[in-house]
Amino acid sequence: MYELPNSITKTTKAFFEPALDYIVIKVPRWDLKKFRLVKRKLGSSMKSVGEVMAIGRKFEEAIQKAMRMLDIGVEGLTASRTKVEFEELEEALKNPTEERIFAVIQALKQGYSVDWVHSLTHINKWFIYKIQNIVNIEKKIGSYKNLSKELLLEAKQHGFSDRQIANLLGKDAHDVYLLRKKYSINPFIQHIDTLAAEYPAKTNYLYLSYNSTIHDFDFKLKGSIVIIGSGPYRIGSSVEFDWCCVNTGKTLRELGYKTVIVNCNPETVSTDYDQSDALFFEELTTETIWEIYNSIKPKGVIVSMGGQTPNNLALKLHKIGIKILGTSPQSIDKAEDRSKFSTLLDELEIEQPEWSKLSTLQDALTFANIVGYPVLVRPSYVLSGAAMAIATDDIELTKFLQKAVNVSPESPVVISKFLVNAKELEFDAVAQNGKIICSAISEHVENAGVHSGDATLVLPAQRTYLETIRQIKKFSSDISKSLNINGPFNIQFLAKDNKVKVIECNLRASRSFPFISKTLKKNFIEVATKVIVGKKVDVIQDNIYTLDYVGVKAPEFSFTRLEGADPTTGVEMASTGEVACLGNDFDEAFLKALTAVGYKFPIKSVLISSGTIESKSELLEPARQLIKLGIVFYATPGTAKFMKANDIPVETLEWPLSGKSPNSIDILKSGQIDLVINIPKNFQEEELTNDYLIRRTAVDYKIPLITNRQLAMRLTEALSNKNPLNLLIKSWDEY
């Protein structure tokens, strides 16, 4: 080690004891609330889907930063507009869940002692004392009407954001910012310097702190370009957006620009210190981005690569004077705000599912009964379908709305007619001054109703009418022109009987950009980056009809780790990863993708519970095809009766809760089943108990599970046409 140069200092060797003048806190990000029936207790099996890393000069400063970085709706450990409170406080302290730290805060605020909290949580008292410091400062701020310079500085040094202080004073965050300006209180840029300045460090690895008095940084970033990263990995926003950020940085450097990345996720490539000219390991909030922007004076900021988090900041950043590069923030808002976007579609005479903007429950029920159930409920500005739901009657609608209204208080909730048995398609593209430069249309295997992040995606589209594709291209071109798009965008379409409707449009890179770039072998992000900085780009011809191979992207779920969760897909996204495979045709690529996510071939036996009568009849022909392949069928009572009536040999298994045998659960546990096809009867949860037990057992015993009819039908066709154990393997560059 004493011969290896230290890559950070560039002056010392790797054989060197670090001396740290900062503290780093890593906090996991959980998404347990997305899963029905999941057990939230934390234990020895990992349940988190991502993490953040916060750097400060004090524990209090770093922990409050970390809470904001998690992007779970809180503005710090305490003093948030979103309250996390517990009725059973002792239970909340005794049992570790993803929200226990807020129970610690609640206990200290209610006057319980550090010793009492320690006796229930067994958290080291040092940490509880530090959290007590934060609570004490909160009380101090709350008791003063006018903040002194000393108290404001103390609050900032202990990690309070302007927003938190404003909440305590009943003011606006901007008022606190102006007060800071008046007192000349601002954060200083600090190096990650593992030698505490004993030796000069050459690193570009930076953070902000109020616990210092000077900038420890040489400003040579004027005219650079800031890329806002994607924040913590969570369901709906993962490494695909980091791929976009890293490719943006790479392209900018090739074009001769200096790059600055702001991100807070230690798992990403974008937070490697050699990926940019400066890396700010910081929170993605308006306050922090403004402080960085104001200090380094860059050319502008790119918000369209890191997914929904930076996209949501576009208008706020624009309003405080930050230059947003690419598509204008007004256009982004026009696409994101469902009412504004809907008005635009009406002007362009483009169809969309019937919808209405809601402010009261009664209006919602009236509308739903006019258009007829099922209806889809969704708030403005969402990622991965947070608080989106399908309601099939008045009772469900009432229940969902009580959950959704809190999601986005500034934005209205939208309710729309849900189209049953419609096909969903994705249009991913890059436009310059509203003119489309390159594009790709991919189709979902599953019908509408499965979140696009959980759907099996096929490129080029295999089962879509030419007329549908023509309409999609025309509508996308009209929307792009109307919003004057400069950069990446994605539009989701519904198609039924050659009629095309628009679901939504995002003026940012979508999660399918890496997949389409790698399948079509043209880097859409490279093209988008050139457009964003104003380089003239030639239109790239669409070669989709001459492509002699197919790409299939399949979701990866983590239900085995999420004890108790119901393993179904719906409008809320549930997958935690994805795979993509290429093949000479759809069947080959599809079977490769299923193998990659853990399906085991050959399949010799199937347990089927086929749902509604429509679903039962649709699955008759696939069942006959599988029987020709020598596959044995077991079925639950209703499905078995239907199959026997249609001359399909099947062995009947009893429902789990019937107590009779042969019981489906016992057969699953004995290892006699290779695949479970279990199609839920409806969107309601109460009636799914027997089905739930079958699905959950399949997941717990690692038996492949299909809960979607289209997926089951495509698998049957693929198995009839191809031997899954004898697929052609070629390298990527051979296609």
N, C-alpha and C positions, 0 to 999 in steps of 0.2 A: 504493500500500500504506500510505503514512503517513496516509491518511484512514480506513482500515478499523480498527474496534476489534478488539483481540485477544480472541478468544472465551474464552480460558482465564483471563487475568488480569482482564479486564473494566476494567482501568485504563489499560493502555498500548495503543499501536497495533500493527498487524500488522507494521509495518516496524521490527523489533527483533531484535537478535542474541540467541539463547538462551544462557543460562549454566546448564549442567547439573550437578547434584550427585548424579546416579544413572547407572547403566549398564543398558542394555536389551539382552537377547539373544533373538533369534528363532530357533527351531529347527524344521525341518520334521518332520512325522510321516509315516513310510512304512508301508505295509502289504504289502510285497512277499512276505512269507512266506505270504500267503493264496493265492498263484498258483503252480500247478504249472508247472515248467520255466522260470520267469521268470529273466532275467539280472539279477543284483542290482547290477551295477556302475553307479555313478552317472556321468552324463555331461551332455551339453548338452541332452538331452531331459528335461523335468521328470517325475519319477515319484512325488513325494510327494502325499499326499491331504489334508494339513492342516498346521497349524503351531501352535506355542505361543509365547508371549512372556513372558519373565521379567524382573523389575525388581529390582535390588539396588544396594547401595552399593559392592560389590566384584565383579569378574568372577567370582571363585570362588563367591560367594554366588548370583549370578544363574544361572550355568551348572548348578549342582547343583539349583536350583529347577526349571530348564527340563527337566532329565532326569526329575524326578518328574512334572512336568506332562504329559509325553508319554503317560503311562499305558501303558507298555510292560512293566510288571512290575519295573522297577528302582527303587531307593529313593534314587537320587542317582548321581553319576558312579562311585562305588565303594562298598564296604561294604554291598552289597545281599545279601539272601537269595537272589535270583535271580542266578546267575553267568553273565556273557557272556564266554566265554574262547575262545581260538583255538589250534588245534594248529599251524597254519602262520602264525606271528606275522609274519614278514617279508612274506608274501603279503598278509596282512590290512592291513598298514601301507601297502604299495605301492598296493593297489587300493582306490579310494574306494567303500565300500558304506555302507548306512545304519547299520552298527554300528562303523565304523572308530574312532570316538572311544574305544570300549572297548578297542580294540587298543592305542591310545596309553597308556591307563591300565595295561594289562597290561605293556607294555614298561617303563614307568617303575617299576612295582612290582618287576619282575625286575631292576632295577638298570641298565638301559640308559640311556645319556646323552641329554640333550636334543638334542645335535648329531646323534646317530645317528638318533633318531626324526625329526628335521627332514630328514635326508638322504633318508629313505625316503618321507616324507609330503609334504614341501615345505610343511608348515604353519608359519606364522610362529613363530619361537622364543618371542616374547612370550607367545603362547597356551600353548605347551608348558611354559614356566616356571610359568605360573599353575596349570596342571594338576598340575605337580610339587609345588606348595605343598599341594594337596589330598592328594596321596599321602603327603607328609611328615607332615601332621597325622594321617592315618589310622594311620601307623606309630607316632606318639607315643601316640595313644589306646590302641592295641593293647598297648603296652609297660607301661602303668600299670594296676594293679588298681583303684585309687581315683582318681577324676578330681578334680583341683584346680579351683577356681573359674576360675582364669586359663585353663586348658586347655579347659574346657567352653565358656567365652565365646569363645575363639579358634575352636573348632570350629563354634560356631553362627554366628560372623561369616564363616566360610568356607563356609556353606551346608549344613552337616551337619544332617540332621533328627534328632529324638530316636530314631527307629527305627534310623537308620544307626549312631549312637553305641551304642545298645543291642546291635546286632548285633556290634559290635567287642568289647563288654564281656561278651557272653553273658548279657545281662539283658533285661528287658521294657522296651518304650518308655515305659511309665508310670513305671518307676523313674527313668528319665532326666528325665522331666517333673517328678517330685517333687524331684529333685536341683536342677533349675533353679529351682524354686519356693523351695527352701531358700536358694539363693544369690541370689535375686531377679534372675534372668536371664530377661528376656522381650523379645520383639520390640516395636519402636515403629512406630506407624502414621505413614507419611510421605506427603506430597503429591507428585504429579507436578507439579513447579513448574519450568517452563522458564526461570525467572529466578533460580533458586537463592536465593530470598527477598530479592532486591534490591528487588522490589516485591511487595506482598501479592497472592497468587494466590487467586482465588475458586473454584477448581475442586474437584470432589468426587472426583478421580481419584487413587486411593490404592494403596499397597503396604506390605508389612511389611519391616522390616530390623532386624538385630541390630547394625548399624554406625551406631547413633545413640543418643542418651541421653535424648531426650524425644519425646513424641508431638507431631507437627506437624499437629495436627488438632483441630478444635473439636467435641466430642461433643454432638450434638443428635439422636441416632438412637435414643434409648430408645423402646421400643414400636414400632420399625420392623419390617419383615418382610424376612428374608434369602432371596433366591432363589439356589440353587446352579445355575450354568450347566452346559453340556455338555462343557466342555474342548475339546481339539483335534478338528477334524473328522477322522474316520477312517472306514473302511468300516463301515457300520452305525450311525454316529451323526454326523449332519451338520446342515445348516441347519434341518431340520424341528424339531429340539429347541430351537434358538435362537428360532425363530418362537414356540414355546410359552412360552419364558422371557420374551420381549419382550411378548407379549400378556398374560402374568400380571402383569408390572410395570405395564403400562398400566391394566389393570383395577383393580389395587390402588390406584394413584394416584387413579383416578376414585372409588374408595370412601373416599378420604381417608387412606390409609396412606402412610407414608414407606417407600421401597423401597431395599434394598441388594442389589447383584448381586455375586457372587463368580464370576469366570471368568478364564481365562488364554489365550483365543483372540482374537488381534487381528483375525481376519477377520469377526467376528460383529457384528450390530447391538447385541446386549446389552452389548458392551464399548465402545459409543460413550458418551462421558461425559455426554451429555444424556438418556440413557435411564433414569436412576435417580437417587435422592438421593445415593447414594454407590456408587462402583464400586471394588471391590477387585480389582486385577489380580493374582490370586494363585492358588496351587496348590489343587487340590480334594482336600485330605488332611485327615484327622481333626485332626491337630495344628494346621494353619493355620486351619481353620474354628473350632476351639475358641478360638484366640487372638483371632480377630475377634469371635466371639460374646461372649467374656468382656469385651472392651474396650467394645463398643457397647451391650450389654444389650438385644437386640431382643426383640420379642414371641415370635418363633419362626422356624423355618427351613422352607422348602418344598423338598422333594427329588424331587417327582414330575414335574417339567417338563423336566429336563435330560437325560433318557435314562437309560441304565444306570449311568453313573458315579456320579451322586448317589444313585441308588436303592441301589447297593451300600453306600453309606456310612450308610444310614438307621439300621440297628441299632447300628453302632459309635458314631454320634453320640448316639443315645438313651442308650446305656450310660454315656456320660461326662457326662450331665446336660443335653444340648441338647434343647430342646423342638421336636419335629417336628410341623408342622402338617399337617392332612389325615388320611389313613388311618394307623392306628397302625403303628409299626415292627415290632411283633410280627406283624401281618397281612401286611406286606410280606415278612417272612422266611418266613411260612407259605406264601406263594405262590411265592417264589423257590426255596426249598429243595424239591427235587423229591420227596423222601421225605415231607415233611410235607404237601405239596400233594396227593400221591397218596393219602395216608391220608384227607385231607379229602374227596376225590372218592369214595372207597369209602364213607365215611359218608353222603354225599349220594346214593349209588347212581347216580353219573354214570360212564359208561364212559370208559376211556382205553386206548391201546394197551398190551398186556402188557409189563411192565417188571420190572427187578430192579436192586437197588443193589449195586455191586461194590466189593470190596476186593482181590480177586486175579484174575489172568488165568484161572486154571483154572475159577473160578466162572462167569466170563463165557462161556467156551467151552461149558461144560455147559449154561448157560441158552439160549444161541443155538441149540444143537442141539435143545433141547426145543421152543422156539417156532418154530424153522425160520428160515433166512435169507430175505431180507435183514434185518439189524438196524441200528438207529440208535444210535450211541454219543454221549453228551453229558455234559459235566461240569455241576455246579451253577453258578449265577450266571454266565451268559455273555451276550455281546452279539454279534449278527450271526453266531451259529454258530461262535464261535472253538473250534477243535478238535472240532467236531461232524463226524461222518462216517457214511456208510452202508457196512456191510461185507457182502459177499456170500458169504464163506467163512471158515474158520478162520484161514487165512494173513493175510487182510486185517484181520480182527478183532485179531489179535495185533499187527500193525503199527500200527494206529490207536490201540490202547490204550496202547502205549508212548509215543505222542505226547500222549495226552489226560490220563494220570494226573498229569502234572506241572502241568497247567493250574491246578488248584485243590486244593492239598494238604489244606486244612481241610475241603473238601466232598467227598462221595463222587461217584463217576462212575456215571451211570445208563445202562443199556442197554435199548432197547425194540424191540418188533417193528415193522418198517417196513411200512406198508400200501402195496401197489402199486396204482396206478390209483385212488387216492382223491382226492376233491376237497378243497381247503383253503379255509376261510372265516375272515374276521376279524370279531370283534365289538368295536367301539370304543364306549365309553360313559363317562358320568359318573354317579356315584351319591352320594346323601346319606343317611347313617346306614343304608347297605345297600340303600336303595331307588333303583332306576334312574330318573334324571331325563331323560336323553336318550341315544339310542343309534343306531348305524348298522351294518348288516351288509354287508360287501363280499366279493366272491368273487375267487379267483385264476383267471386263464385257464389257467395251467399246473397240472397235477396235483401232489399232494404230492411233495416231493423237491426242489423248487426253493425256496430260502430266501425267506421272505416279503418281504425287502427287494429281491429280484431278480425277483419275480413281477409280472406285469401284473395290476393291480387294477381291478375293475369295481364301480361303485356307481350305482344299486342292483344287487343280484345279479340276473343275467339267466337263469341256467340252473340254478337251485336249486329243489328241490321245496318247496312250502309246508309240508309236514310237517317237512322238515329245518329250515326257518326257525323253525317253532314250537318245535321241540326246542331250538334254539340260544338262543332268547329265554328259555325256561323254565330251562335249565341256567345261563345267565348270571345270571338273577335269583336262583337258589338260591345260587350261588357268592358273589354280591355281598352277599346277606343274611348268609351264614355268616361272611364276612370283615369284615362291617360297614364296607364301603368308603365313604370320604368323599373323593371326588376322581375323577381320571381313571383308567381301566383299559382293558386290552385282553386279549381271550381268543382264542386260535387254535384252530379246530376242524377235524376231519377228518370228511368225510361220504362214505359209500359205501352204496348201496342203501337210502337213507333211515335209516341208522343213524349216529348222531352220536357222535364221541369227542372228548375235550379233549386238545389237545397241550400247551398251557401258558397261564399267566395272568400278566400283568405289571400290578402296581398302580401304574402311572405312565402318563403320556401316551405314545402309541406314535408310530412314524414316519408313520403314516397320518392323524394328527389334523389337520394342515393341509389335506390332500386332502379329507377328509370335511367339514371346516368350510367349505371354499370351494365344494365341490360342493353341499352341502345349504343353504348360505347361513345357517348358524347357527354361531356361534363356540363350539365345545365348550370351549375353554380359558377363555373368559370365564365360562362357567357353572361350570366346575370351580374357578376361583379364588374365586368367591363362596361355593361350598360349603366350600372349604378354610378360609376365615376365619369360617365359621359363619353366613353369611347364609342365611335360609330361601329356597329356590328352588322354584318351581312345576314340576311335571312338564311337559315339552315333548312335545306329541303327535307321533307318528311319521307323517310324511306321505309315506312312501316309495312307497306304491301310487298316489299321485296325481302323482308327479313325472313330467313329460313330457319329460325329457331324461336323458342318461346321462353319467357321468364315467369316463374311463379314465386310469389312472396307469401309465406305462411306464418301465422302468429305462434309465439311460444308463450305458454301460460305457466304460472307458478302455483297452481292450486294445491299441489302436494304440500307446499310449505305453509299455506294459509289454512290452518286447521279449522274445519267446520264450514269454510266458504262454499257456497253453491257454485259448482263449475259450469255455469251457463254463460252465453254471450248475449248482449243486448245493446241498447243505445249508449249505455255507459261503457267506456273502454275498460278491459280487464287484463289484456295481455301485457307481459313485461319484457318481451323481446320478439325477435323475428328471424326467419331464415329466408334465403332466396336461392333458387336453383334454376339452371338453364337446361333445356332439353330440346331434341329435334322436333318434338310436338308437345301439345299440352299434357297428354297422359304421362309422358316420360318426366317432364319437369315437375308435375304435380306429385307423382310417386316419390321422386327424389326429395322434394320439399317435406312431404309427410314423414319420410324416413329420417330426415334431418331433425324434425321436432320430436322424434321418439316413437313413431309407429313401428310395430314389429311385424315383419312379414316372414313366412306366409301366414295368412289368417285361415284358421281351420274351423273356428266356431264363433257365432255372433249371438249376443243377447239383444233383442230388439223390443222397444216399446215405442210405437210409432205415432202417438199423439192423436190429433183430431182425425175425423173420418176422411177429410180431404188428404191429409198427410198419409194416412194408412193406404189409401188407394194409389197415391203417387208412388209409394214405395213397394208396391206389389211386383212391378216388372223388375226393378233392381234385385229384389229378393230371388226371383226366378233365375236371373243371370248368375247370382252368387251360388245358388244350389247346383247349377250346371258345373261350376268350378269345384264342386265337392265340399262346399262349406255347410256345416250343420247349423240349424237355427234353433235358438231357444227364444221364447217370447213370454211377456206378461199376459195375464188372462184375456183382456180385451183384444189385444193385438193377435194373440194365438187363435182366438175364435174366428177373427176376420180372415187370417191367413188360411186356416183350415177350410173355411167356407169357399175360398178361392183355390182350393187344391194345392196348397203349398205345405209340404211336410214340416212340422214344427213340434218341439217339445214344450209343453206349458210349464212355466215356473210361477209360483205364487208371489203375490206382492209382499214386500218386506214386513209390513205392519199386520198382515193377515194372521201371522203365527202358524200358518200351514206349511207343509213341505210337499214337494221339493221347493225350498224357498230361494228366491233369486239371489239374496245376499250370501247364503251359504255356498251356492254354486260359484259366485264371483270369487269368494275367499278361497275356494278350493283350487283355483287356477285353471278351471275348465273352459274359461271364456277368453278369446283373443281380442274381441272388439265389442264395445257397447254402443249401440245406436239408441239414443234416448231423446225423443223430440218433445219438448215441453208443450202442453196443450194450449197454454195461453200466456199472457204476460203477468198473470196474477200469481202471487207467491203462496197464499194459504193452501191452495189445493195441490201443491206440488210435493207434498210430504213423502209419499212413496217413491215418486220419481227422484226426489232429492236424495233419498237414501241410496238409491241405485247409482246415481251419478257420483255421489261422494265416495262410495265404496270403490267404484271403478278407479277414481283418482288416487285414493289411498293405497290401492293395490297395484298402481301403475299399469292399469289396463287402458289402452287407447279409447277415448270417448268422443263420439260425434253427437252434437246436440242440434245440428242444422240439416234440414232435409236436402238442400241443394248439394251440400258437401258429401252427404251419404250417396247421392245419385252419381256425382262425378267420380267418387272413389270406385263405385261398382263398375262404371264404364271403363275406368283406367285399368282395373284388375282384369276385366274381360279382354282388353286389347293388349296388355303388356304383362310380362312376368316381372314382378317387382325385385326379384333376386337377380335379374339379368339385364340391368339397365346400362345403356351406353355411357361410359364415363369419359368426358373430354375436358381439357383445360379451358379456361375462360377465353384465351386468345385463339382457340381452334373454332369457336363459333363465329 
